[in-house]
Amino acid sequence: MSGIHRIDLGNSALLQFRGPDAVRFLNGQLTQDVRRVAGGKISLPSCVTDAKGRLQFRVWLTECDGALWVGGLEEWAEALEARLTRYLIADDVEVDDLTCKLALVHFTGPVADTPAGVLARESNRFGILGTDWWIPCDAAVDFPAGIELLAGDDLEALRIGNGVPAWGRELVEGMLPPEARLDETDISYNKGCYIGQEVISRIKSAGKVNKRLTRFSIPVDAPAVAGPLVGLEGAVTGELTSVSPILKDGFRDALGYVKRGATEFFLKTADGAAVPVRVV
């Protein structure tokens, strides 16, 4: 898939934090270094974790006119606000709920001209550097000519092919973020303390997790569904979580988890045959 495409991400849970203590406060709540979005050029992903370092939410950080935006799935709005403001006691921070006030559109590449009233930021939501447009819900916006909408099977194939984890598939509440390789994109190990930081830092020091997100290529004769991966002796060695709906040269891209130390990965067909699955 080549060229720039438009992806409609709809409404999201969106909280705005403003005030002298906003950066310091959020740095104590999120795994990402909040200071990196200062200057209003980029949006970055981050995890919200509990005291045991386990994933509660995956969010995106954006700065707008000196305020910090924290965005996530629309259905998280109430729970995300409750979690992020739980420890807001004596900090000079004002919190506003912007949920459903802006729609999010992502382009899979750079977009030169931004319409009036639209907030544009660089982001890497789908494994390639692209552009976010935050659009007021009551605004009428003309999208750039020649950029087609990407949705459905084509969007899912892009996500899986680029190794991007999705909530409810690769990402679930209670998992450890490094299992999904979010330590490579969402976690700062240099910014100081945040809730769950000690556990996540120990995982980095130990250099291992019990399972790890992995990209696979599965042949056309293998079941194109999520499910367990096994070794030749039948023991479970991993699990497929997402399989691309689109074939490429007789293979499908897939995402899943492999158990630590596992080296053999097969899918069982309906007749009991074992089809090898290749790690990418």
C-alpha atoms as a printed R data frame, in Angstrom:
    type eleno elety resid chain resno       x       y      z
1   ATOM     1    CA   MET     A     1   0.000   0.000  0.000
2   ATOM     2    CA   SER     A     2   1.509   3.279 -1.093
3   ATOM     3    CA   GLY     A     3   0.631   6.949 -0.996
4   ATOM     4    CA   ILE     A     4  -1.046   9.021  1.681
5   ATOM     5    CA   HIS     A     5  -4.447   7.979  2.981
6   ATOM     6    CA   ARG     A     6  -6.990   9.479  5.354
7   ATOM     7    CA   ILE     A     7  -8.191   7.536  8.404
8   ATOM     8    CA   ASP     A     8 -11.310   8.629 10.279
9   ATOM     9    CA   LEU     A     9 -10.757   7.948 13.984
10  ATOM    10    CA   GLY     A    10 -13.959   9.659 15.093
11  ATOM    11    CA   ASN     A    11 -14.506  11.076 18.550
12  ATOM    12    CA   SER     A    12 -12.295  10.180 21.476
13  ATOM    13    CA   ALA     A    13 -12.112  10.651 25.195
14  ATOM    14    CA   LEU     A    14 -10.160  13.888 25.473
15  ATOM    15    CA   LEU     A    15  -9.042  15.594 28.682
16  ATOM    16    CA   GLN     A    16  -7.311  18.961 28.816
17  ATOM    17    CA   PHE     A    17  -4.837  19.780 31.593
18  ATOM    18    CA   ARG     A    18  -3.793  23.389 32.024
19  ATOM    19    CA   GLY     A    19  -1.865  25.243 34.721
20  ATOM    20    CA   PRO     A    20   1.623  25.772 36.215
21  ATOM    21    CA   ASP     A    21   1.777  22.196 37.545
22  ATOM    22    CA   ALA     A    22   0.209  20.389 34.572
23  ATOM    23    CA   VAL     A    23   3.446  19.005 33.077
24  ATOM    24    CA   ARG     A    24   4.853  17.902 36.425
25  ATOM    25    CA   PHE     A    25   1.555  16.349 37.482
26  ATOM    26    CA   LEU     A    26   1.049  14.356 34.268
27  ATOM    27    CA   ASN     A    27   4.668  13.231 34.282
28  ATOM    28    CA   GLY     A    28   3.828  11.528 37.571
29  ATOM    29    CA   GLN     A    29   0.831   9.753 36.050
30  ATOM    30    CA   LEU     A    30   2.013   8.658 32.595
31  ATOM    31    CA   THR     A    31   4.866   6.507 31.288
32  ATOM    32    CA   GLN     A    32   5.802   8.963 28.521
33  ATOM    33    CA   ASP     A    33   7.936  12.059 29.110
34  ATOM    34    CA   VAL     A    34   5.247  14.719 28.793
35  ATOM    35    CA   ARG     A    35   7.854  17.396 28.089
36  ATOM    36    CA   ARG     A    36   8.489  15.883 24.666
37  ATOM    37    CA   VAL     A    37   5.240  17.285 23.266
38  ATOM    38    CA   ALA     A    38   6.125  20.826 24.358
39  ATOM    39    CA   GLY     A    39   6.158  23.251 21.438
40  ATOM    40    CA   GLY     A    40   3.123  21.742 19.762
41  ATOM    41    CA   LYS     A    41   4.713  19.793 16.909
42  ATOM    42    CA   ILE     A    42   4.098  16.137 17.751
43  ATOM    43    CA   SER     A    43   1.660  13.799 19.482
44  ATOM    44    CA   LEU     A    44   3.065  10.837 21.406
45  ATOM    45    CA   PRO     A    45   1.605   7.626 22.822
46  ATOM    46    CA   SER     A    46   1.758   6.798 26.512
47  ATOM    47    CA   CYS     A    47   0.559   4.186 28.954
48  ATOM    48    CA   VAL     A    48  -1.408   4.738 32.131
49  ATOM    49    CA   THR     A    49  -0.390   2.027 34.580
50  ATOM    50    CA   ASP     A    50  -1.322   0.982 38.104
51  ATOM    51    CA   ALA     A    51   1.064   0.654 41.053
52  ATOM    52    CA   LYS     A    52   2.048  -2.826 39.833
53  ATOM    53    CA   GLY     A    53   3.051  -1.487 36.415
54  ATOM    54    CA   ARG     A    54   0.076  -3.062 34.666
55  ATOM    55    CA   LEU     A    55  -1.711  -1.382 31.785
56  ATOM    56    CA   GLN     A    56  -4.911   0.535 32.502
57  ATOM    57    CA   PHE     A    57  -5.180   2.741 29.386
58  ATOM    58    CA   ARG     A    58  -3.151   3.574 26.307
59  ATOM    59    CA   VAL     A    59  -3.452   7.268 25.466
60  ATOM    60    CA   TRP     A    60  -2.001   9.947 23.184
61  ATOM    61    CA   LEU     A    61  -0.466  13.230 24.363
62  ATOM    62    CA   THR     A    62  -0.820  16.524 22.506
63  ATOM    63    CA   GLU     A    63  -0.066  20.122 23.441
64  ATOM    64    CA   CYS     A    64  -2.406  22.925 22.356
65  ATOM    65    CA   ASP     A    65  -1.773  26.569 23.281
66  ATOM    66    CA   GLY     A    66   0.102  25.636 26.442
67  ATOM    67    CA   ALA     A    67  -2.453  23.039 27.547
68  ATOM    68    CA   LEU     A    68  -1.906  19.274 27.494
69  ATOM    69    CA   TRP     A    69  -4.439  16.958 25.893
70  ATOM    70    CA   VAL     A    70  -4.736  13.306 26.886
71  ATOM    71    CA   GLY     A    71  -6.834  11.287 24.433
72  ATOM    72    CA   GLY     A    72  -8.091   7.708 24.355
73  ATOM    73    CA   LEU     A    73 -11.070   5.588 23.368
74  ATOM    74    CA   GLU     A    74 -14.376   7.431 23.677
75  ATOM    75    CA   GLU     A    75 -15.822   4.843 26.064
76  ATOM    76    CA   TRP     A    76 -12.980   5.521 28.505
77  ATOM    77    CA   ALA     A    77 -13.942   9.164 29.125
78  ATOM    78    CA   GLU     A    78 -15.313   8.813 32.645
79  ATOM    79    CA   ALA     A    79 -12.887   6.139 33.849
80  ATOM    80    CA   LEU     A    80  -9.834   7.884 32.376
81  ATOM    81    CA   GLU     A    81 -10.711  11.178 34.045
82  ATOM    82    CA   ALA     A    82 -11.282   9.431 37.374
83  ATOM    83    CA   ARG     A    83  -7.901   7.680 37.147
84  ATOM    84    CA   LEU     A    84  -5.886  10.734 36.106
85  ATOM    85    CA   THR     A    85  -7.450  13.095 38.650
86  ATOM    86    CA   ARG     A    86  -7.370  10.668 41.578
87  ATOM    87    CA   TYR     A    87  -4.042  12.038 42.741
88  ATOM    88    CA   LEU     A    88  -4.802  15.677 41.904
89  ATOM    89    CA   ILE     A    89  -4.836  17.262 45.363
90  ATOM    90    CA   ALA     A    90  -2.744  20.390 45.867
91  ATOM    91    CA   ASP     A    91  -1.488  20.787 42.298
92  ATOM    92    CA   ASP     A    92  -2.302  23.971 40.404
93  ATOM    93    CA   VAL     A    93  -3.968  22.195 37.490
94  ATOM    94    CA   GLU     A    94  -7.302  22.837 35.777
95  ATOM    95    CA   VAL     A    95  -8.941  19.867 34.057
96  ATOM    96    CA   ASP     A    96 -11.539  20.172 31.291
97  ATOM    97    CA   ASP     A    97 -13.397  17.392 29.505
98  ATOM    98    CA   LEU     A    98 -13.251  17.939 25.726
99  ATOM    99    CA   THR     A    99 -14.766  14.555 24.868
100 ATOM   100    CA   CYS     A   100 -16.964  14.699 21.731
101 ATOM   101    CA   LYS     A   101 -15.988  18.314 21.090
102 ATOM   102    CA   LEU     A   102 -13.352  17.379 18.503
103 ATOM   103    CA   ALA     A   103 -13.062  14.643 15.901
104 ATOM   104    CA   LEU     A   104  -9.730  13.053 15.029
105 ATOM   105    CA   VAL     A   105  -8.596  12.377 11.468
106 ATOM   106    CA   HIS     A   106  -5.201  10.844 10.733
107 ATOM   107    CA   PHE     A   107  -3.222  11.008  7.486
108 ATOM   108    CA   THR     A   108  -0.581   8.383  6.747
109 ATOM   109    CA   GLY     A   109   1.975  10.996  5.732
110 ATOM   110    CA   PRO     A   110   2.713  14.732  5.818
111 ATOM   111    CA   VAL     A   111  -0.050  17.203  4.943
112 ATOM   112    CA   ALA     A   112   1.189  20.648  3.986
113 ATOM   113    CA   ASP     A   113  -1.834  22.899  4.461
114 ATOM   114    CA   THR     A   114  -4.012  22.929  7.575
115 ATOM   115    CA   PRO     A   115  -7.506  24.503  7.431
116 ATOM   116    CA   ALA     A   116  -8.339  27.321  9.825
117 ATOM   117    CA   GLY     A   117  -9.520  26.066 13.205
118 ATOM   118    CA   VAL     A   118  -7.889  22.639 12.813
119 ATOM   119    CA   LEU     A   119  -5.054  21.514 15.107
120 ATOM   120    CA   ALA     A   120  -2.374  19.545 13.215
121 ATOM   121    CA   ARG     A   121   0.333  17.408 14.840
122 ATOM   122    CA   GLU     A   122   2.820  14.817 13.599
123 ATOM   123    CA   SER     A   123   2.142  11.333 14.966
124 ATOM   124    CA   ASN     A   124   3.022   7.704 14.360
125 ATOM   125    CA   ARG     A   125  -0.294   5.957 14.968
126 ATOM   126    CA   PHE     A   126   0.041   3.277 12.293
127 ATOM   127    CA   GLY     A   127   3.739   2.488 12.196
128 ATOM   128    CA   ILE     A   128   4.616   5.323  9.810
129 ATOM   129    CA   LEU     A   129   5.037   9.014 10.461
130 ATOM   130    CA   GLY     A   130   1.779  10.770  9.695
131 ATOM   131    CA   THR     A   131  -0.363  13.751 10.619
132 ATOM   132    CA   ASP     A   132  -3.255  14.151 13.061
133 ATOM   133    CA   TRP     A   133  -6.006  16.678 12.479
134 ATOM   134    CA   TRP     A   134  -8.135  17.590 15.489
135 ATOM   135    CA   ILE     A   135 -11.317  19.074 14.011
136 ATOM   136    CA   PRO     A   136 -14.068  20.870 15.998
137 ATOM   137    CA   CYS     A   137 -17.204  18.756 15.654
138 ATOM   138    CA   ASP     A   138 -19.249  21.718 14.413
139 ATOM   139    CA   ALA     A   139 -16.708  22.635 11.706
140 ATOM   140    CA   ALA     A   140 -16.970  21.853  8.003
141 ATOM   141    CA   VAL     A   141 -13.545  20.925  6.640
142 ATOM   142    CA   ASP     A   142 -12.392  20.260  3.091
143 ATOM   143    CA   PHE     A   143  -9.864  17.430  3.035
144 ATOM   144    CA   PRO     A   144  -6.882  17.560  0.671
145 ATOM   145    CA   ALA     A   145  -7.716  16.493 -2.869
146 ATOM   146    CA   GLY     A   146  -6.461  13.119 -4.006
147 ATOM   147    CA   ILE     A   147  -6.160  11.604 -0.516
148 ATOM   148    CA   GLU     A   148  -8.539   8.663 -0.266
149 ATOM   149    CA   LEU     A   149 -10.214   7.294  2.847
150 ATOM   150    CA   LEU     A   150  -8.664   4.118  4.255
151 ATOM   151    CA   ALA     A   151 -11.048   1.902  6.221
152 ATOM   152    CA   GLY     A   152 -12.247  -1.655  6.768
153 ATOM   153    CA   ASP     A   153 -10.022  -4.511  5.625
154 ATOM   154    CA   ASP     A   154  -7.437  -2.187  4.080
155 ATOM   155    CA   LEU     A   155  -6.973  -0.314  7.365
156 ATOM   156    CA   GLU     A   156  -6.743  -3.520  9.356
157 ATOM   157    CA   ALA     A   157  -4.159  -4.897  6.916
158 ATOM   158    CA   LEU     A   158  -2.071  -1.717  7.326
159 ATOM   159    CA   ARG     A   159  -2.217  -1.913 11.119
160 ATOM   160    CA   ILE     A   160  -1.281  -5.566 11.313
161 ATOM   161    CA   GLY     A   161   1.384  -5.357  8.614
162 ATOM   162    CA   ASN     A   162   3.087  -2.501 10.478
163 ATOM   163    CA   GLY     A   163   2.945  -4.324 13.811
164 ATOM   164    CA   VAL     A   164   0.637  -1.841 15.566
165 ATOM   165    CA   PRO     A   165  -1.187  -3.319 18.586
166 ATOM   166    CA   ALA     A   166  -4.914  -2.645 19.008
167 ATOM   167    CA   TRP     A   167  -6.911  -2.388 22.214
168 ATOM   168    CA   GLY     A   168  -8.983  -5.512 22.755
169 ATOM   169    CA   ARG     A   169  -6.669  -7.572 20.551
170 ATOM   170    CA   GLU     A   170  -3.005  -7.172 21.475
171 ATOM   171    CA   LEU     A   171  -3.624  -4.696 24.304
172 ATOM   172    CA   VAL     A   172  -5.776  -5.583 27.303
173 ATOM   173    CA   GLU     A   173  -6.125  -4.111 30.752
174 ATOM   174    CA   GLY     A   174  -3.820  -5.728 33.302
175 ATOM   175    CA   MET     A   175  -0.993  -6.727 30.953
176 ATOM   176    CA   LEU     A   176   2.563  -5.466 31.287
177 ATOM   177    CA   PRO     A   177   3.313  -2.809 28.615
178 ATOM   178    CA   PRO     A   178   6.732  -4.269 27.643
179 ATOM   179    CA   GLU     A   179   4.958  -7.476 26.617
180 ATOM   180    CA   ALA     A   180   3.405  -5.486 23.754
181 ATOM   181    CA   ARG     A   181   6.713  -3.713 22.988
182 ATOM   182    CA   LEU     A   182   5.257  -0.437 24.251
183 ATOM   183    CA   ASP     A   183   8.591   0.134 25.983
184 ATOM   184    CA   GLU     A   184   9.873   1.070 22.502
185 ATOM   185    CA   THR     A   185   7.299   3.824 21.920
186 ATOM   186    CA   ASP     A   186   5.366   4.741 25.062
187 ATOM   187    CA   ILE     A   187   7.792   4.623 27.975
188 ATOM   188    CA   SER     A   188  10.525   7.003 29.110
189 ATOM   189    CA   TYR     A   189  13.183   5.454 31.350
190 ATOM   190    CA   ASN     A   190  14.871   8.783 32.067
191 ATOM   191    CA   LYS     A   191  12.154  11.186 33.212
192 ATOM   192    CA   GLY     A   192  11.762  10.072 36.834
193 ATOM   193    CA   CYS     A   193   8.985   8.554 38.890
194 ATOM   194    CA   TYR     A   194   5.412   7.794 37.865
195 ATOM   195    CA   ILE     A   195   2.855   5.315 39.122
196 ATOM   196    CA   GLY     A   196   4.136   1.828 38.254
197 ATOM   197    CA   GLN     A   197   7.623   3.075 37.334
198 ATOM   198    CA   GLU     A   198   9.533   0.786 39.732
199 ATOM   199    CA   VAL     A   199   8.006  -2.382 38.298
200 ATOM   200    CA   ILE     A   200   8.544  -1.345 34.674
201 ATOM   201    CA   SER     A   201  12.149  -0.329 35.390
202 ATOM   202    CA   ARG     A   202  12.797  -3.731 37.005
203 ATOM   203    CA   ILE     A   203  11.461  -5.452 33.887
204 ATOM   204    CA   LYS     A   204  13.901  -3.447 31.778
205 ATOM   205    CA   SER     A   205  16.792  -4.336 34.088
206 ATOM   206    CA   ALA     A   206  15.888  -8.030 33.992
207 ATOM   207    CA   GLY     A   207  15.660  -7.877 30.203
208 ATOM   208    CA   LYS     A   208  12.832 -10.362 29.830
209 ATOM   209    CA   VAL     A   209   9.078 -10.835 29.935
210 ATOM   210    CA   ASN     A   210   7.101 -14.059 29.834
211 ATOM   211    CA   LYS     A   211   5.635 -13.257 26.429
212 ATOM   212    CA   ARG     A   212   6.413 -10.767 23.684
213 ATOM   213    CA   LEU     A   213   4.419  -9.262 20.820
214 ATOM   214    CA   THR     A   214   5.663 -10.628 17.493
215 ATOM   215    CA   ARG     A   215   4.870 -10.232 13.806
216 ATOM   216    CA   PHE     A   216   4.131 -13.368 11.803
217 ATOM   217    CA   SER     A   217   3.574 -14.419  8.214
218 ATOM   218    CA   ILE     A   218   1.100 -17.263  7.776
219 ATOM   219    CA   PRO     A   219   0.569 -19.232  4.538
220 ATOM   220    CA   VAL     A   220  -2.720 -19.351  2.669
221 ATOM   221    CA   ASP     A   221  -3.444 -22.934  3.809
222 ATOM   222    CA   ALA     A   222  -3.351 -21.964  7.515
223 ATOM   223    CA   PRO     A   223  -6.502 -20.913  9.406
224 ATOM   224    CA   ALA     A   224  -6.907 -17.128  9.038
225 ATOM   225    CA   VAL     A   225  -8.192 -16.660 12.583
226 ATOM   226    CA   ALA     A   226  -6.756 -15.765 15.959
227 ATOM   227    CA   GLY     A   227  -5.877 -18.715 18.142
228 ATOM   228    CA   PRO     A   228  -3.112 -20.718 19.802
229 ATOM   229    CA   LEU     A   229   0.268 -21.506 18.266
230 ATOM   230    CA   VAL     A   230   1.809 -24.854 19.116
231 ATOM   231    CA   GLY     A   231   5.107 -26.693 18.847
232 ATOM   232    CA   LEU     A   232   5.615 -30.021 17.072
233 ATOM   233    CA   GLU     A   233   4.787 -31.871 20.285
234 ATOM   234    CA   GLY     A   234   1.529 -29.978 20.676
235 ATOM   235    CA   ALA     A   235   2.482 -27.691 23.555
236 ATOM   236    CA   VAL     A   236   1.217 -24.108 23.290
237 ATOM   237    CA   THR     A   237   4.085 -21.805 22.281
238 ATOM   238    CA   GLY     A   238   2.166 -18.612 21.583
239 ATOM   239    CA   GLU     A   239  -1.048 -17.071 20.352
240 ATOM   240    CA   LEU     A   240  -2.191 -15.204 17.264
241 ATOM   241    CA   THR     A   241  -4.247 -12.150 18.176
242 ATOM   242    CA   SER     A   242  -4.841 -10.496 14.770
243 ATOM   243    CA   VAL     A   243  -4.697 -11.887 11.223
244 ATOM   244    CA   SER     A   244  -4.785  -9.676  8.160
245 ATOM   245    CA   PRO     A   245  -7.924 -10.080  6.050
246 ATOM   246    CA   ILE     A   246  -5.858  -9.455  2.906
247 ATOM   247    CA   LEU     A   247  -3.512 -11.934  1.241
248 ATOM   248    CA   LYS     A   248  -0.130 -10.791 -0.112
249 ATOM   249    CA   ASP     A   249   1.699 -13.208 -2.405
250 ATOM   250    CA   GLY     A   250   0.020 -16.198 -0.775
251 ATOM   251    CA   PHE     A   251   0.642 -15.105  2.823
252 ATOM   252    CA   ARG     A   252  -1.140 -13.076  5.478
253 ATOM   253    CA   ASP     A   253   0.457 -10.752  8.003
254 ATOM   254    CA   ALA     A   254  -0.417 -11.520 11.593
255 ATOM   255    CA   LEU     A   255   0.289 -10.342 15.126
256 ATOM   256    CA   GLY     A   256   0.496 -12.365 18.282
257 ATOM   257    CA   TYR     A   257   2.497 -13.330 21.322
258 ATOM   258    CA   VAL     A   258   5.243 -15.888 21.710
259 ATOM   259    CA   LYS     A   259   6.167 -17.473 25.009
260 ATOM   260    CA   ARG     A   260   9.657 -16.840 26.307
261 ATOM   261    CA   GLY     A   261  12.041 -19.494 25.012
262 ATOM   262    CA   ALA     A   262   9.636 -20.868 22.385
263 ATOM   263    CA   THR     A   263  11.118 -21.554 18.935
264 ATOM   264    CA   GLU     A   264   8.456 -23.588 17.094
265 ATOM   265    CA   PHE     A   265   5.188 -22.125 15.860
266 ATOM   266    CA   PHE     A   266   2.494 -24.074 14.042
267 ATOM   267    CA   LEU     A   267  -1.225 -23.631 13.414
268 ATOM   268    CA   LYS     A   268  -3.481 -26.671 13.455
269 ATOM   269    CA   THR     A   269  -5.947 -27.021 10.575
270 ATOM   270    CA   ALA     A   270  -9.419 -28.548 10.869
271 ATOM   271    CA   ASP     A   271  -8.056 -31.958  9.796
272 ATOM   272    CA   GLY     A   272  -5.277 -31.820 12.406
273 ATOM   273    CA   ALA     A   273  -2.401 -30.899 10.088
274 ATOM   274    CA   ALA     A   274   0.297 -28.602 11.486
275 ATOM   275    CA   VAL     A   275   1.070 -25.590  9.253
276 ATOM   276    CA   PRO     A   276   4.313 -23.726 10.073
277 ATOM   277    CA   VAL     A   277   4.073 -20.031 10.875
278 ATOM   278    CA   ARG     A   278   7.076 -17.793 10.178
279 ATOM   279    CA   VAL     A   279   8.257 -15.076 12.557
280 ATOM   280    CA   VAL     A   280   8.899 -11.816 10.680
